[in-house]
Amino acid sequence: MTWPVWKNNWENGKFLPLDYDSSKAPSETGEMDIASTVYVLNISSLSEEHAHIFIRVQYVLCWIDPRLFGLAPGWVPVPPSLLWSPPLAFGQSVRRAITKEDDDNKMWMNSDGLIILQITRLLEVSCVARLARYPLDTQVCSVALLGYNGIRYRLQPSTLPKRAPIKSDATGVVSQFTFIGVEERAVFKSFITNGTGSAECVYLRQDCDYRLEKCMTPLSDECRGSSCGHCYLIIGDCQHHLDTCPQYLNDTSAFTSLEVHVRLRRVLWRYILTAYLPSIVVVLASYLQTWLSPSQAAISPRVVLGVMSVLTMIKQMGTTVRMPWVDEPRAVDIWMLGCLSFVIVALLETAVTHYLSLATQEKEKKEIRAEEIEKEQNPPVQIPRPGLKDRSGRAHKPPEHEQNSVTLFDQPMSIPRARLCNPSWLRWHQLTDNKEWVIVVKEDGTDHKQPDDNVVNPRDHDSSPTVSYTPPTMMSRTMYTNVPAFDARAVGPSAAERADSMAGRTDRHARVILPVLFVIFNIGYWSFYQQ
């Protein structure tokens, strides 16, 4: 008998037993153990906006039908519609299952009645992306194949590529993600909780990690030819766990589910080149402000550098991918806000340093103006120190054009001894160019107008805190107006020098503190989001 004739007889059902019914399960009780494997053939790009991804999956199911024992001489293909096959349905996450080719469903049978069914589908899977860690996120997309009427999926852990419960094709990953792992579960589910508080029980779990596979890299699409033949069948580092779930064995409301959870990690190097590295450069450039001179002449370049850094960071934030449907801050948003904060802090450091420098100089100017006003209102009057003689031999006479002017003091007044401060409206001051002493008389003092207030005899001045002294009759207020006063600023740094010194210290601290804080921010950011 030729093959076309034999195939035609099988398709017409002439070789099947007369009592064979393809609508009835091989088991009399209706419970069937179905060995299964899953082969992930292709993964497309994930649409974050529409929350879906296309995954091409191949299921291989195997069971024994005793009614077909001895009918086939060996492994022969048979039409899937001719024999009994388990009732299957995809889970709720599958929006649609697309059959691209006519032979997406294949079936084989051997002489022992062992039947293999191969189902290949392109699945449009609903996969809602969690974008709180974007672009450092890892997404998990799930596909479930449900089996009813007593079907129990069985997974046999194996390290052999052809017998592995779950395997993948690395060359079929065409996505913005890297395929880093897959988890396969055989789960008992029930329409009721069954008194256990849970409506499901995982009786077999196999988790395979692909992160150590060289084929599962962002550059795996460059792998072509015979040298990459092993990339078409990847098993990975797999761990499995078995459970019995005895409460579901005789539960008529239970059904099984074969779940595949695909783990995808976003390719990061594109975002490093377009988002992270440029923002780091902008932050480091803004720190150059602390190395420029804080003087008034060089403040303009510092301000320009700081403002340009802030504007560049704002522009950089606007170039990131916008996702208006995301209602939480993403990892890239946290990064951009952190970099913008550091740039603004660097600009504020320049502003504060410049403000303090100007404030220091302005404070000294106000003090000088106040002293000049006080000197104009309270001119010094030169009076010999009590107990000393005036060795200059000069008569205290005013110029001729002032001899007829009204004198300031026409009566004796109370003068405190040197280094004493009572009364408060008189004080001693020694000139810097000679050893002469002067007394500064405040105009609001009133004690000198009382002839008997604190006035004692000259002979008692050694034991009294005040002495009596009558200035020359014709001494004028303007006689010693040009006497130089002692200026403590002449021997110390000027206000400009102190301001530059303070700004330099501030910049030196900022050169250390700002980079250290940025490094701490980087360590915390990458440690948290790379978990």
FENKAMO-V116750 format. One record per backbone hydrogen bond with DSSP energy under -1.0 kcal/mol. NH is the residue of the N-H (numbers start at 0). CO is the residue of the C=O. E is the energy in kcal/mol with one decimal. If there is no record, write none. Layout:
<<NH,CO,E> <NH,CO,E>>
This chain:
<<5,1,-2.6> <6,2,-2.9> <7,3,-2.2> <8,4,-2.2> <9,5,-1.9> <10,6,-2.5> <11,7,-1.6> <12,9,-1.1> <13,8,-2.5> <19,16,-1.4> <23,20,-1.4> <31,149,-2.0> <33,151,-3.3> <34,61,-2.2> <35,153,-2.0> <36,59,-1.7> <37,164,-2.7> <38,57,-2.5> <39,166,-2.6> <40,55,-2.5> <41,55,-1.5> <42,171,-1.9> <43,53,-2.5> <46,51,-2.4> <50,46,-1.4> <52,124,-2.1> <54,122,-2.5> <55,41,-2.5> <56,120,-2.4> <57,38,-2.4> <58,118,-3.2> <59,36,-2.3> <60,116,-2.9> <61,34,-2.5> <62,114,-1.9> <64,112,-2.7> <67,64,-2.1> <68,65,-1.4> <69,110,-3.8> <70,67,-1.5> <75,108,-2.7> <77,106,-2.3> <81,78,-1.6> <88,145,-1.6> <90,143,-2.8> <93,90,-1.3> <94,123,-3.1> <97,121,-2.9> <103,100,-1.1> <105,117,-2.5> <107,115,-2.3> <108,75,-2.2> <109,113,-1.4> <112,109,-1.5> <114,62,-3.0> <115,107,-2.4> <116,60,-3.1> <117,105,-3.3> <118,58,-3.0> <119,103,-1.7> <120,56,-2.4> <121,97,-2.4> <122,54,-3.0> <123,95,-2.6> <124,52,-3.1> <125,92,-3.6> <126,50,-1.4> <133,130,-1.0> <135,132,-3.2> <138,263,-2.9> <140,261,-2.3> <142,259,-2.3> <144,257,-2.2> <145,88,-3.7> <146,255,-2.6> <147,86,-1.6> <151,31,-2.8> <153,33,-3.2> <163,159,-1.2> <166,37,-1.8> <167,233,-2.0> <168,39,-2.1> <169,230,-2.4> <171,168,-1.1> <172,169,-1.1> <173,42,-2.8> <177,264,-4.2> <179,262,-1.5> <180,262,-1.1> <181,207,-2.0> <182,260,-2.3> <183,205,-2.9> <184,258,-2.5> <185,203,-2.6> <186,256,-2.6> <187,200,-3.3> <188,254,-3.4> <189,198,-2.1> <190,252,-1.2> <195,192,-1.5> <200,187,-2.4> <202,185,-2.0> <203,185,-1.2> <204,240,-2.4> <205,183,-2.5> <206,238,-3.3> <207,181,-2.9> <208,236,-2.4> <209,179,-2.9> <212,209,-1.5> <216,214,-1.6> <219,216,-1.9> <221,218,-1.8> <222,219,-1.5> <227,224,-1.1> <228,225,-1.5> <230,227,-1.3> <231,228,-1.2> <232,229,-1.1> <233,167,-3.1> <236,208,-2.3> <238,206,-2.5> <240,204,-2.6> <242,202,-2.4> <247,244,-1.6> <248,245,-1.1> <253,250,-1.3> <254,188,-2.9> <255,146,-1.6> <256,186,-2.0> <257,144,-2.8> <258,184,-2.6> <259,142,-3.0> <260,182,-3.2> <261,140,-3.2> <262,180,-2.8> <263,138,-3.2> <264,177,-2.7> <265,136,-1.9> <266,175,-2.6> <271,267,-1.9> <272,268,-1.9> <273,269,-1.6> <274,270,-2.4> <275,270,-1.9> <276,271,-2.9> <278,274,-1.4> <279,275,-2.0> <280,276,-2.1> <281,277,-2.1> <282,278,-2.1> <283,279,-2.5> <284,280,-2.4> <285,281,-2.0> <286,282,-1.2> <287,284,-1.3> <288,285,-1.4> <289,286,-1.2> <290,287,-1.3> <291,288,-1.1> <301,297,-1.0> <302,298,-2.3> <303,299,-2.6> <304,300,-2.4> <305,301,-2.3> <306,302,-2.8> <307,303,-2.5> <308,304,-1.8> <309,305,-2.0> <310,306,-2.5> <311,307,-2.2> <312,308,-2.1> <313,309,-2.2> <314,310,-2.2> <315,311,-2.4> <316,312,-2.3> <317,313,-1.4> <325,322,-2.0> <331,133,-2.0> <333,329,-2.2> <334,330,-2.1> <335,331,-2.4> <336,332,-2.6> <337,333,-2.3> <338,334,-2.6> <339,335,-2.5> <340,336,-2.1> <341,337,-2.0> <342,338,-2.1> <343,339,-2.3> <344,340,-2.5> <345,341,-2.1> <346,342,-1.8> <347,343,-2.7> <348,344,-2.2> <349,345,-1.4> <350,346,-2.1> <351,347,-3.1> <352,348,-2.3> <353,349,-2.3> <354,350,-2.3> <355,351,-2.7> <356,352,-2.0> <357,353,-2.3> <358,354,-2.7> <359,355,-2.2> <360,356,-1.9> <361,357,-2.7> <362,358,-2.2> <363,359,-1.7> <364,360,-1.9> <365,361,-2.3> <366,362,-2.0> <367,363,-2.4> <368,364,-2.5> <369,365,-2.5> <370,366,-2.3> <371,367,-2.3> <372,368,-2.2> <373,369,-2.3> <374,370,-2.6> <375,371,-2.0> <376,372,-2.1> <377,373,-2.4> <380,438,-2.2> <387,384,-2.1> <390,388,-1.1> <396,394,-2.3> <401,398,-1.9> <402,399,-1.0> <404,401,-1.5> <412,468,-1.5> <414,466,-2.1> <416,464,-2.7> <419,416,-1.8> <425,422,-1.2> <426,439,-1.0> <428,437,-2.4> <430,435,-2.1> <437,428,-2.9> <438,380,-2.5> <439,426,-2.4> <441,424,-2.0> <444,441,-1.5> <448,445,-1.2> <449,446,-1.6> <452,449,-1.3> <459,456,-1.7> <460,457,-1.4> <466,414,-2.4> <468,412,-1.2> <474,471,-1.7> <478,475,-1.3> <482,479,-1.2> <489,486,-1.2> <497,493,-2.5> <498,494,-2.5> <499,495,-2.3> <500,496,-2.3> <501,497,-2.5> <502,498,-2.4> <503,499,-2.3> <504,500,-2.1> <505,501,-2.2> <506,502,-2.5> <507,503,-2.3> <508,504,-2.1> <509,505,-2.3> <510,506,-2.3> <512,508,-2.9> <513,509,-1.7> <515,511,-1.7> <516,512,-2.5> <517,513,-2.0> <518,514,-2.3> <519,515,-2.4> <520,516,-2.3> <521,517,-2.1> <522,518,-2.5> <523,519,-2.5> <524,520,-2.5> <525,521,-2.6> <526,522,-2.0> <527,523,-1.9> <528,524,-2.5> <529,525,-1.2>>
